[in-house]
Every structure is written in structure tokens, then in C-alpha cells.
Amino acid sequence: MAAIIQGLNKFVQDKVESLGSRTYFLSRFPPGSDPSRWPESIRTRRYFEYDYAGFVRQAAPDVQIVTTVGTRGFFFGDTNLITSGNRSVEKVIVRGAEPQYIEAIPLFAIERGRFISAFDQDHARPVVVLGAAISESLFPNTDALGKTVRINGAVYEVIGFPHDQGLFLGPGVDIFVIIPLSSFKKQYPEAKELIMTFHGAGKR
């Protein structure tokens, strides 16, 4: 386990360094750490709130982009199931994201379709960006764009597919499903571990 965590830490470090000096990440917990081994000082830290990013936008004009990300995955002790017809994929990672997510993280790109829009976020629309590995498992030899899937029982429309560039903060996006953060908050109120991503402006 220690070797796996050490390797993940190095992976995260390399990816963060590739983003440049103006991209920052803030979390309640050390990235790449084992939640079961968190000391009391970490476990008792206050959780981030969904409106923190809005406060930062108002208080820090030099921050070009600030966005909140929610994650529901096996490393937090959660289980997820995505299905289509009689096909299913277990142990996927569900991520709630705002439209700014794709701007804050240059390593992330949409290969086909589109990403979550401001309209999707404002109206908590049931749309999903689907990782390639999940798409291939649920829709073999079929275009999944515009199709519907069930994520833990809730119905979502597939709107896009990310290009897997080995995204940091966890495994590659092949095993991710990304939904609007507003939908994530509504569907998973118990998922309290949020991460904030910042991208600052250069000096003028």
C-alpha cells in the first residue's frame, strides 16, 4: 500500500508541475493519501462548502478561475454502478464539476461531443461526460452520444467523451463519469469531500 501511495504521489506531483506555476489545488486531505490512515488532525478538519468558490471569485480578482469538484469513488469507501440495458460497469468514479473545470485544468480535453455548460449547471440537468472505457463496455460498437445511462439508478444523457491524458488527482478519465456539480450535490448530499482548483492571472 505504501508503494502504491508513493507512486500516486509522484504521479500527482508530475502532473501538477506540468500545469505551470499558476494552477493550484486545495483540499481537506493530502492528495494520494490513504483515508483509513488519516490522523485525527485531518479527519476533524472542516469540510469545504459548495459556495466557497463563489466567495473566492468575489474576494480575489487576480484569480482567473476558481472551481469546485466533488468526487464519489472507492477510495472514499463509496460504490458506484452505471448501467445501460443489461450491461453494467462497477467501481466507476463519479465526479461533479462546473463548466470552469475544463478551463482550470489544461490537461483535460473533450475528444467528442461537449462538456458541461453553464445551463447544465444552473438547472442541475441530468447530463454526463462518459469515460471511454465505460462507454465501450456499455455500448460496444455503438455510438453512445445522445444515449441514456443510469448512474446509481438515476438517468443521465451522454453528452461527451473526454480525451484520456492521464489526468491527475486520481486514475485516468477513462473510468470517470462527470456530471454537473449541481446534480452531484443534489444526488449525493453525503459526499462531502470537495476539492477547489485555482488558476491565477500573471502580473501585468
C-alpha angles and dihedrals in degrees: 000000000000091000091050092050091046090052091048091050090053090048091051092046093052093048094047091049090052090059093064133238099298100062117088137177128206124192139160091239137042109268113246094021125130109251091210089061099047112129121233091261090064099037092055095050116120116261121243116251125227092241096055092095090056091054091051092050090056098041101041113047092174090066105092096191133014121171139167126230127195122198133194112188148136092268088067091048094259129131126212131191126192120189142179117184107315094339123094142174123205131199095033119153116241114208127187113208142171124229089258090065093085091051095045094054112050091188090067119084138164113239096190137359117010143294128246112297132212088254091054090050096044093051099035089236118193097243130132140197105217128212115237096241091053092046092052091049095049099036109028111189089355133105106245095193109121093010122121129240134183117236109194087335098311119114120237134176117232109236105165152353126233124227107241108232095159096272116212127231090065140337123342119288091253089091096039130102112196121201132172112287089234090057090046092053091048095046099039110030089158092061099095103161105104130172125205122212122201132191115187132204121247122247115276 
